[in-house]
Amino acid sequence: MNADELRAKTPDELKDQLVALKKEAFNLRFQQATSQIENTARMRNVRRDVARVKTVLNEKAAQAAAQ
């Protein structure tokens, strides 16, 4: 996912996606702790996706406050 795709979404959709990503990150951490994780690179991707979603949410909030 890239930032352009995220900017096209509404804040509610972004919040839903953030919750889903955080759940996935939790599950990946649990898998790593029990040595069941298969794709370790997925953890990094999920962390970065969470950061992207938070960044776009903050941009939208700042834009709404400026208006």
C-alpha positions, -999 to 999 in steps of 0.1 A, spaced: 0 0 0 12 35 -7 4 69 6 -16 79 -24 -40 50 -19 -44 60 17 -51 97 10 -80 87 -12 -97 70 18 -119 87 44 -107 90 80 -132 64 91 -118 39 66 -83 47 77 -91 41 114 -106 8 105 -75 -1 85 -53 10 114 -72 -13 138 -68 -42 114 -31 -36 110 -25 -34 147 -43 -67 152 -21 -83 125 10 -69 142 -1 -84 175 -7 -118 158 27 -116 141 44 -108 174 26 -138 190 37 -161 162 73 -149 166 73 -155 203 61 -191 198 85 -196 168 57 -201 144 63 -171 121 70 -180 85 75 -146 69 95 -124 92 96 -95 67 59 -91 71 64 -77 106 84 -48 91 59 -42 64 30 -41 89 49 -16 111 55 6 82 19 4 70 8 15 105 31 45 103 18 54 69 -18 52 80 -11 74 111 8 99 90 -21 103 66 -46 106 95 -25 133 110 -23 151 76 -61 150 73 -66 162 108 -42 191 102 -59 200 70 -93 200 86 -81 222 115 -66 247 90 -100 252 73 
